[in-house]
Structures are given as structure tokens and as C-alpha cells.
């Protein structure tokens, strides 16, 4: 370890199915120097092979052929992608209230495992972060447990019930934005009132767009698979309908409005039209929506999430949306549940799958390697844009805090939930062969994840 002082660490044996590999997670307290050699640096739409020297937690120098100081640890990043730490603006850390599903400690460790150094935590918690007092409970847990940056959302309405707007003005300095994620705000009047106050506070609203009057007990996409297997379906209008409604409210209020987990072609078109009007609206989609269709579903709870995986036409529209800039963010909607909660098939299982530990690899393998998008576009969607839209800060340049991720894009691996560090194990990508495993994650120059191979 050289001059790096070990503060916290654990060896995790993940040798099953991975050819004897061991993974070492380490959180260091006193950092000095680290030299990352020979990686392909990708940032702000530009890529180049260069070295990165890190001193005292910050990026000191980015250049070619940096000579290693005798005191510096050297990390060989040859044939790897090096990015500023990825940012996920839609995750569920489950604390306070649901630690059986995930904890801030396990969730942020999973984030580091996936190359994320900043994550935004959604507010469907107990107590809900709907007051200064309640968000302080969550923040205290973050301060104690998190090994990467966690930015909490506050709710839009009290207890996420959709009736009474929270104290936007008091909560704005304490949160990254406002969301009732997990439920949509059904009342147009309540949503407009919230938007006006959020706009006045120069904050952002992250909308879970779901018209409950159109659900009819559905739990997967109302499409070919549902019809063939006698399942209750969720129609696409239940998602795009609220976006159309809220577009007019944004026009009235001027609120910065971000659409969560877009899954439908109609949603892409609604956002595209809003952008053409110059409205301050953005949107995100997830890796599973970009790479799967409802005909890939199996009779297993690991394929159940809200919104659901939809048709091939929806998938293709989402892909076109990220290519033309209509959709500016890829987020995971990392939503862990217990094994029991996910063991009840499509009808009975809880909604939600995990994604922090597979997100980059899925995007790289299925979208970059296939030529659908470039690696520069992928980093824009997973790092640059979320940081810009949510004002998270940080980029890969000299003087910045050393939040860095290194990805191996040449060695394939097979997705196995047994290797996840999240408490949640339900993933639709189980068994997929992927490229893009994270080898190293730094947060403020500290190693919060490192893969070490031992023969």
C-alpha cells in the first residue's frame, strides 16, 4: 500500500464463477499520491490516452508519460476506460425505515463497486424526508455510513400522499431536489402549486409520472407477453399522460422538471416536444429499458419493476431519444428488496430491481460495443449530464476532487447476483456476459473499491 494508510477494509471472496478472482474493498484515511497510468480518459465528449496524478485527494496533473514519484502508488489502467466518478440521480438506499432491503453502507458500497461516486437517494422512506427534522434523520445516517457522496431528495408532498406541499423553502438547502418517487402527484392543482414554489427556490422537481386511474391492477407492460401469459398490463399512457399534463404546468411555472425512469415511446415524444418549446425539462431512462423488451421477460420477480420493460418499439424510441439528446441521463433506479419479496413471481413480487453494479457494463456492452452510441456519449449520459442537470459538480480536470472510476473493457465477466455487494440480488441481467467491470473507484482520492486478481 506504500504511504496509503488503511482505515477500513474487507476482503470479499467472489471466486465463484470468476476464475479465482478476489475483490478488495478499501477505504483509506490518509492519502498521499496515486498515479493512474495509461488509461483512456473520457470526459466532456473527448477521449485521449493519458496519465492522472492524484495528490492529497485531488487531481494534480493530467498528462502524457508522467514519471512515477518514488512515493507514489502506480495503478496500471492500460486498456481501460477512465472517467470521472459516475453519478446516478435515481437510487433507493432504503434507510431510514427499510434496512432489511438495503442500508446506506451496503448501497454506497454497491455504488463504488459500479464506479459511482455520487448518488441521489429517493424519498420513499420511513420517516419520509418531508420536513427539516425528518431529512436530518436521513442525513445523519448518510454522514455515518456512506463511502461515496449521497444527495437526498425531499418529498414534494407530506408523506408522499399527494395532498399537501411540503415546506419547499426550508428543505431546498438540505436536498438535491424534490420527488414523490414511487407515486405520482395525481392532482394538477397540487403539482402546479409545488412547481411554482420549487421554481421560486431555484430547485428541481424529479417526477414519477404515473396516472393511477389507468393502472387497473397491472404489473407488467400491457403488451404481447402480458396477453400471451394472461398477466395484467400497465398501459403506456399511464406514463406519458402525466408528462403531457405537466408540460403545461412547467410552461406556467418555469419549474426545472426532470422525468424519472422513462420507459415508453410516448414519453420520449412528449419530452421532445417540450424541449422544442424551450421548456426546462429533462429526462432519464435505465439500462434495462434500453436493452430489453417485454418479450425478454420470464416468470420471475427479477423482471418486475415500475415502470415495466415495454415493447421493442418503446425500446427503439428510447435509444433514439438518447442518441438525439432528448433523453440526457441514464440512471439505474436501483431498488433493492429482500429475496422473499422478489420470490413471488410477476404478479406477487415487489416492484424493483438492482442496477448500480451492472449499469456501466450493460451500457458499454450493449450500446457502445455494438456501435449504437460512442463511449463519449455513454459517459455524457452517466456522468457529465446528471452532474450538470442536478448541479452536482465535478469533472475530470486538474484541481478537482479525485472522484475517479476505472473500467476494464477487454475482459468479459458473467453477471452473478452472488457477487453483488448490495443486499438486493434481483437483476434481469443475471447470466449475461458483459464487458466493463469496474476495477477501481476513488472518492476524494480514497480507494472505495479495488479489484485485485490473485491466481
Residue pairs with C-beta under 8 A, 6 or more apart in sequence:
1 28
1 73
2 32
2 71
2 72
2 73
3 30
3 32
3 33
3 71
3 73
4 28
4 30
4 31
4 32
4 34
4 73
4 447
5 28
5 29
5 30
6 26
6 28
6 29
7 27
7 28
7 29
7 30
8 26
8 27
9 24
9 25
9 26
9 27
10 25
11 22
11 23
11 24
12 22
12 23
12 24
12 25
12 421
13 22
14 21
14 22
14 23
14 418
14 419
15 21
15 22
16 416
16 418
16 419
17 414
17 416
17 418
17 419
18 413
18 414
18 416
18 419
20 453
20 454
20 455
21 451
21 453
21 454
22 452
22 453
22 454
23 449
23 450
23 451
23 452
24 450
24 451
24 452
25 109
25 112
25 113
25 421
25 448
25 449
25 450
26 447
26 448
26 450
27 147
27 446
27 447
27 448
28 446
28 447
29 446
31 54
31 56
31 57
31 445
31 446
32 55
32 56
32 71
32 72
33 53
33 54
33 55
33 69
33 71
33 72
33 73
34 53
34 54
34 72
34 73
34 74
34 75
34 402
34 442
34 445
35 51
35 52
35 53
35 54
35 66
35 68
35 69
35 72
35 73
35 74
35 75
36 51
36 52
36 53
36 54
36 75
36 77
36 82
36 404
36 406
36 440
37 51
37 66
37 68
37 74
37 75
37 76
37 77
37 78
38 49
38 51
38 76
38 77
38 78
39 49
39 50
39 51
39 52
39 77
39 78
39 80
39 81
39 82
39 406
40 47
40 48
40 49
40 80
40 81
40 82
40 375
41 47
41 48
41 49
41 50
41 52
41 62
41 82
41 83
41 396
42 81
42 82
42 83
42 375
42 376
42 379
42 396
43 83
43 84
43 379
43 383
43 384
43 395
43 396
43 397
44 380
44 384
44 395
44 396
45 376
45 380
45 384
46 376
47 375
47 376
49 64
50 62
50 63
50 64
51 61
51 62
51 63
51 64
51 65
51 66
52 59
52 61
52 62
52 66
52 82
52 396
52 404
53 59
53 60
53 61
53 62
53 63
53 66
53 72
54 60
54 402
54 404
54 442
54 445
55 445
56 445
57 401
57 402
57 444
57 445
57 446
58 399
58 400
58 401
58 402
58 445
59 396
59 397
59 398
59 399
59 400
59 401
59 402
59 404
60 398
61 398
62 396
62 397
62 398
68 74
75 406
75 440
77 406
77 439
77 440
79 408
79 409
79 410
80 406
80 407
80 408
80 409
80 439
81 364
81 375
81 379
81 406
81 407
81 409
81 436
82 396
82 404
82 405
82 406
82 407
83 115
83 379
83 383
83 396
83 404
83 405
83 407
84 117
84 383
84 384
84 387
84 394
84 395
84 396
84 400
84 403
84 404
84 405
85 115
85 116
85 117
85 118
85 148
85 383
85 394
85 403
85 404
85 405
85 441
85 442
85 443
86 114
86 115
86 116
86 117
86 118
86 359
86 360
86 382
86 383
86 405
87 116
87 117
87 118
87 119
87 120
87 382
87 383
87 386
87 387
87 390
87 392
87 394
88 111
88 116
88 118
88 119
88 120
88 331
88 332
88 334
88 356
88 359
88 382
88 386
89 119
89 120
89 176
89 206
89 258
89 284
89 329
89 331
89 386
89 389
89 390
90 120
90 122
90 181
90 206
90 260
90 261
90 284
90 286
90 331
90 332
90 333
90 334
91 107
91 111
91 119
91 120
91 121
91 122
91 331
91 332
91 333
91 334
91 356
92 101
92 102
92 107
92 121
92 122
92 124
92 333
92 334
92 335
92 336
92 352
93 102
93 103
93 104
93 107
93 108
93 119
93 121
93 150
94 101
94 102
94 103
94 107
94 125
94 336
95 102
95 103
95 104
95 107
95 125
95 138
95 141
95 145
96 125
96 126
96 127
96 137
96 138
96 141
97 125
97 126
97 127
98 125
98 126
100 338
100 423
101 336
101 337
101 338
101 341
101 423
101 424
102 336
102 422
102 423
102 424
103 145
103 423
104 141
104 142
104 144
104 145
104 146
104 150
105 145
105 146
105 147
106 421
106 422
106 423
107 119
107 334
107 336
107 356
107 422
108 119
108 145
108 146
108 147
108 148
108 150
109 147
109 421
109 422
109 448
109 449
110 334
110 354
110 356
110 357
110 420
110 421
110 422
111 117
111 119
111 148
111 356
112 147
112 148
112 441
112 443
112 448
112 449
113 356
113 357
113 420
113 421
113 438
113 441
113 449
114 356
114 357
114 358
114 359
114 360
114 438
115 360
115 405
115 406
115 407
115 438
115 441
115 449
116 148
116 356
116 359
116 405
116 441
117 148
117 149
117 394
117 403
117 404
117 405
117 441
117 442
117 443
117 448
118 148
118 149
118 151
118 387
118 392
118 394
118 403
119 148
119 149
119 150
119 151
119 356
120 150
120 151
120 152
120 153
120 176
120 177
120 390
121 138
121 142
121 150
121 151
121 152
121 153
122 153
122 179
122 181
122 182
123 129
123 130
123 152
123 153
123 154
123 155
123 160
123 179
123 180
123 181
124 160
124 181
124 182
124 183
125 138
127 134
127 137
128 134
128 155
128 158
128 159
128 160
129 135
129 138
129 152
129 153
129 154
129 155
129 171
129 175
130 154
130 155
130 157
130 158
130 159
130 160
130 166
131 166
131 167
131 171
132 167
132 170
132 171
132 174
135 152
135 154
135 171
135 174
135 175
136 174
138 152
139 152
139 174
142 150
142 152
147 443
147 448
148 441
148 443
148 448
149 392
149 403
149 443
151 175
151 176
151 390
151 392
152 174
152 175
152 176
153 175
153 176
153 177
153 178
153 179
153 181
153 206
154 166
154 171
154 174
154 175
154 177
154 178
154 179
155 166
155 178
155 179
155 180
156 165
156 166
156 178
156 179
156 180
156 185
156 191
156 194
156 205
157 163
157 164
157 165
157 166
157 180
157 185
157 190
157 194
158 164
158 165
158 166
160 180
160 182
160 183
162 180
162 183
162 184
162 185
162 186
162 187
162 190
163 187
163 190
164 190
165 190
165 193
165 194
165 197
166 178
168 178
168 194
168 197
168 198
168 200
168 201
168 203
169 197
169 201
171 178
172 201
172 202
172 203
175 203
176 204
176 390
176 392
177 203
177 204
177 205
177 206
177 258
177 390
178 194
178 198
178 203
178 204
178 205
178 206
179 205
179 206
179 207
179 208
179 260
180 208
181 206
181 208
181 260
182 208
183 208
183 210
183 212
184 207
184 208
184 209
184 210
184 211
184 212
184 242
185 191
185 194
185 207
186 211
186 212
186 213
188 245
188 249
191 245
191 246
191 249
192 249
192 252
192 253
194 205
195 205
195 249
195 250
195 252
195 253
195 255
195 257
196 253
196 255
198 204
198 205
198 253
198 255
198 256
199 253
199 254
199 255
199 256
202 256
203 256
204 256
204 257
204 258
204 389
204 390
205 255
205 256
205 257
205 258
206 258
206 259
206 260
207 242
207 243
207 246
207 257
207 258
207 259
207 260
208 260
208 261
209 239
209 240
209 241
209 242
209 243
209 246
209 259
209 260
209 267
210 238
210 239
210 242
210 306
210 307
211 237
211 238
211 239
211 241
211 242
212 238
214 235
214 237
214 238
214 241
215 234
215 238
216 232
217 232
218 226
218 232
218 233
218 234
218 235
219 231
219 232
219 234
219 304
219 308
219 346
219 347
219 351
220 226
220 231
220 232
220 233
220 234
220 294
220 297
220 303
220 304
220 308
220 309
220 346
221 233
221 234
221 236
221 294
221 308
221 309
221 310
221 311
221 314
222 233
222 234
222 235
222 236
223 233
223 294
223 310
223 311
224 294
224 295
224 311
225 231
225 294
225 295
225 297
226 232
226 233
226 294
227 233
229 299
231 346
231 347
232 347
234 306
234 307
234 308
236 263
236 264
236 265
236 266
236 267
236 310
236 314
237 266
239 262
239 263
239 264
239 266
239 267
239 307
240 264
240 266
240 267
240 269
240 270
243 259
243 267
243 270
243 271
243 274
244 270
246 257
247 270
247 273
247 274
247 277
247 279
247 281
249 255
250 257
250 274
250 279
250 280
250 281
251 277
251 279
254 280
255 280
256 280
256 282
257 279
257 280
257 281
257 282
258 281
258 282
258 283
258 284
258 329
258 389
258 390
259 267
259 271
259 281
259 282
259 283
259 284
260 284
260 331
260 333
261 284
261 285
261 286
261 289
261 307
261 331
261 333
262 268
262 271
262 283
262 284
262 285
262 289
262 318
262 321
262 327
263 285
263 286
263 289
263 307
263 308
263 309
263 310
263 314
263 318
264 307
264 310
264 314
264 317
265 313
265 314
265 316
265 317
265 318
267 283
268 283
268 317
268 318
268 320
268 321
268 326
268 327
269 317
271 281
271 282
271 283
271 321
271 326
271 327
272 321
272 324
272 326
274 281
275 281
275 326
282 328
282 329
282 389
283 321
283 326
283 327
283 328
283 329
284 327
284 328
284 329
284 330
284 331
284 386
285 318
285 321
285 322
285 327
285 329
285 330
285 331
286 330
286 331
286 332
286 333
286 355
287 330
287 332
287 355
287 358
287 359
287 362
287 363
287 366
287 429
288 305
288 309
288 353
288 355
288 362
288 428
288 429
289 309
289 310
289 314
289 315
289 318
290 315
290 318
290 319
290 322
290 330
290 363
290 366
290 367
291 315
291 362
291 366
291 367
292 309
292 315
292 428
293 309
293 310
293 311
293 312
293 314
293 315
294 308
294 309
294 310
294 311
295 312
296 303
296 309
296 428
297 303
297 309
297 346
299 345
299 346
300 345
300 346
301 341
301 342
301 343
301 344
301 345
301 346
301 348
301 349
301 350
301 426
302 342
302 353
302 426
302 427
302 428
302 430
303 309
303 346
303 353
303 428
304 342
304 346
304 349
304 350
304 351
304 352
304 353
305 333
305 335
305 351
305 352
305 353
306 351
306 352
309 428
318 327
319 367
319 372
320 326
321 327
322 330
322 373
322 377
322 381
323 372
323 373
323 377
327 381
328 381
328 385
328 389
329 381
329 382
329 385
329 386
329 389
330 359
330 363
330 378
330 381
330 382
331 386
332 354
332 355
332 356
332 359
333 352
333 353
333 355
334 354
334 355
334 356
334 422
334 424
335 351
335 352
335 353
335 354
335 424
336 352
336 354
336 422
336 423
336 424
336 426
337 349
337 350
337 352
337 424
337 426
338 423
339 425
341 349
341 350
342 349
342 350
342 425
342 426
343 349
349 426
352 424
352 426
353 424
353 426
353 427
353 428
354 420
354 422
354 424
354 425
354 426
354 427
355 427
356 422
357 419
357 420
357 421
357 422
358 415
358 427
358 429
358 434
359 382
360 378
360 382
360 405
360 407
360 436
360 438
361 407
361 413
361 415
361 434
361 435
361 436
361 437
362 429
362 432
362 434
363 378
363 381
363 382
363 436
364 375
364 378
364 407
364 409
364 434
364 435
364 436
365 432
365 433
365 434
365 435
365 436
366 372
367 373
367 378
368 374
368 375
368 378
369 435
373 381
384 395
386 392
387 393
387 394
387 395
394 400
394 401
394 403
396 404
401 444
401 445
402 442
402 444
402 445
403 442
403 443
403 444
404 440
404 441
404 442
405 438
405 440
405 441
405 442
406 438
406 439
406 440
406 441
407 436
407 437
407 438
407 439
408 435
408 436
408 437
408 438
408 439
408 451
409 435
409 436
410 435
411 435
411 437
412 433
412 434
412 435
413 433
413 434
413 435
413 437
414 431
414 432
414 433
414 434
415 427
415 429
415 430
415 431
415 432
415 433
415 434
416 430
416 431
417 425
417 426
417 427
417 430
418 425
420 427
437 451
438 449
438 451
439 450
439 451
440 447
440 449
440 450
440 451
441 447
441 448
441 449
441 450
442 448
